């Protein structure tokens, strides 16, 4: 029987959980979510659970509710020991977040407590170094260690050249070539998986994530679909996030394809992904250089000399603008929420004092 350690439990989680354990709570890890129902790995086996009304009431948004990969504190129902209520979420060691579809500032947790992120891209028509940069920002921001996986090496003749190109935009990050369909190159993934470690696969539809999952699991757990030949873009095969226990030990998290990554980025993700550009900018004569023609601009000099790739720099500017825009939206939303809270508190106080006055008048 598997233990909590097999599911990724560690000393840091145990320390955070200690006060809750003293109150009689049980620890579990979310491995699947369907609407408001969560399936958990616990020391006693799989358990079905729902979040308490209190947890939902105090949640500022989806980011404060359980996500796949989260460790949670639960209490079993008296009438049904096979089901439980989630009372608390343990502090996340890492998290992948993006803007929820259709919401300007709503944060959505894609996965939590991931150790290594396999950033999967296809070498067919899906190949795009700029998209790799976006995924790298997401990975660095999450706190997980990124590994770029270039799949479908069997369908192109310049696989090594493309790997070299990705290595230039991902300095210091492992870049692996493999063919999921042929089962070639999978031994390169094994050092990143093992007992208690969690890896996640991120990438757009059709890059072969489900095939990689099936190969690692040794079974056709995830249904795959052929890529449409007309545009080499895949249909969405995985429709939910789920943690799988690997035969060799460790856990693997597959995610739905994300064609449009609306990133929630901070300075950290941008700095780690574009370290070369940040270092070059630090050499500008003026600390507030806007790189738009100022004298002594190291960025313009590097661009003119060809030492800095123009497309990469444009993508950096785009990501920077996106980050500032999102930050402004969050600040605006925070201000609105604070005003709404002050109004609620004011109304409650007015009602309280009115009640006191009414009671005083009756005496």
Secondary structure, DSSP 8 states (H G I E B T S, - for coil): ---TGGGT--HHHHHHHHHHHHTT-EEEEEEEEETTEEEEEETTEEEEEEE-HHHHHH-SSGGGS--TT-EEEEEE-SS-TTEEEEEEE---S-EEEEE-TT-SS-EEEEEES-SEEEEEEESSTT--HHHHHHHHHHHHHHTSEEEEEEE-GGG-S-HHHHHHHHHHHSTTS-EEE-BTTTTBSGGGTGGG--TT-EEEEE--TTSSHHHHHHHHHTS--S-----BTTTTB------S-EEEE-TTSSEEEE----SS--B---HHHHHHHTHHHHHHHTTSSSTT--SSS-TT-HHHHHHHHTSS-HHHHHHHHHHHHHHHHHHHHHHHHHHHHHHHHHHHHHHHHHHHHHHHHHHHHH-
